């Protein structure tokens, strides 16, 4: 008897009720009476709000022109942003010298790119010094008096570029300080430990605004009477100390995540303390702590806006003084604030996306 | 066979002996002392320079030192005060008004931020697609915009409200206009003490019933309808007292007199803008914490609860949330503390909390930066330490008991 060849029947399509757009709608939007009500309410609300908002933002907004008189339609007046765009991004920095600000931003971007594309064995040797030198090189260019360029007083620096550069310069210098404080916090020397803990807790527990205030009213008292320290420099010092405290905590959690075996392995091949710390621990801590470092950077970047309280012309401060300009008294506050909010949102959101993608890449643990 | 030596000591002994290998500066113990004494010398000289410079500068600028300024008359007005205040009152009074205003806005902010945070954090796990998306959009928008910009934005929105004559009107008792929110005030007449007493008694009663019911359930397994009895107690007892004492309350309604409203309670726009901005901003962070907390509870917990036949509505409150709280509570602690620190942004819109009135206005007039900043910071540290203490206590109760 010959065996019958087995011929499978073709697969049936999945039942309509479990796949496809209708099933998705049923499961995600209309699964119960409560969900149906919620879906309808939210959709109705969105339909009521969104057309008006879109209309105000885009369709009947004023896009071209140079003065307030050009804002004739009843939508948003983006002419206001356009007219002030140079101040918003560069403050009162002289127009011919703006290439120096752009160069600084470009260098910052280069150094960040450098740390990603360099081969692993060069990364720490080249990228770390490049990072640490960057703020001072930018400072030389922006100030200009020491390298034969036209000197630009720090009162004129401002706008969004100031927010970016100040935040970047603070976190870069705060890196070694924070690392040192974190090492101090877990050191076996009791006095060094208590000094580190005091520093960290003081700068973490104090409102950043109070620190800025101290920088502007108390710090001048600390210097000898004949030394006058630039306002922006004082702000920078304060930001560095503030960041160091937060970075120290980030590093501390990094230290705790490194297995004890790594320290013991380093000991067993006879590395000294600094060799162990810089060659074994530091590279691993940086990797583990990267998402938190980015989150800390986002925090300090948002906090640079607080500088408007002590009249440093950062982005929001520029917008606010533009709003009180006699040629622009038409009440464009909402446009201005939305623009600042949008710029900050784009920057911070993309950084938090980057942080979570790094976190996902590093996450090798098997939960549950 | 195994010695009790530390790694460092073993290292010292086994290393190929160079000349100075055994000398005292290679001993980690002595070296530690040397480093620490260097640090001490540095710190002492650092602080000596700072203090002597400060004293010199203060003498040169004619700034007095000490706390005697606290008893002198301040001579400026504050926008909002929980205590009766006159412009002739002392700086100490200003200080305490500032503290109270800070605490008020912090408490209101913490309550609303927690409510918003828990609503949007749980909404992330909703079965409804739109609700899930709204939760994500809320968190991602408000978390990533500087809080000071949000405060200024809400203040601007508030300032574009209509004037008093055209104010929004809810039932002729609540009014909203550019000068603030006006709500009726509950005024107790004679005999209202009985009602307050009834409320306190009801709260105590609820707690003791809950305790008794838990104990009984542990012993016999019988459940007691705690929710309904508590509600009955909380509503019934004060209501009974109200009827017995003949409703000893009346509302003081705000009414338009001249250019503005009189009577009732006024909530100033600065307070509302600050409270709204802080609640929304911190709420976004709390929502993120709640989401992380719920995600940290393994899926198996839900399945196990279903398999023993628990109701879906009880799984969240009895199984998921208590375990999620272990992750949430420490994060709530730091969010609450940063909310308190963020109240200082009131300076940007002029709400008279501690930082604005004391480190701002008072410092401007007195000029004694060191003393004033010291007092201000001490208060922020005290508030944050209190929060930390309470939250750590809560955390102890939710912590995993390990054997």
Interface residues (C-beta under 8 A of the other chain):
Chain A: X27 X28 X29 X31 X32 X35 X38 X39 X42 X43 X188 X189 X190 X191 X192 X195 X205 X206 X207 X208 X209 X210 X213 X214 X217 X218 X220 X221 X222 X223 X224 X225 X264 X267 X270 X298 X302 X303 X305 X306 X308 X309 X316 X320 X331 X333 X334 X337 X340 X341 X344 X345 X348 X349 X352 X367 X368
Chain B: X7 X11 X15 X32 X35 X36 X39 X40 X43 X50 X53 X54 X56 X57 X58 X60 X127 X128 X129 X130 X131 X134 X140 X141 X143 X144 X145 X146 X147 X148 X149 X150 X152 X153 X156 X157 X160 X298 X299 X300 X337 X341 X342 X343 X344 X345 X347 X348 X355 X359 X363 X369 X370 X373 X376 X377 X380 X381 X384
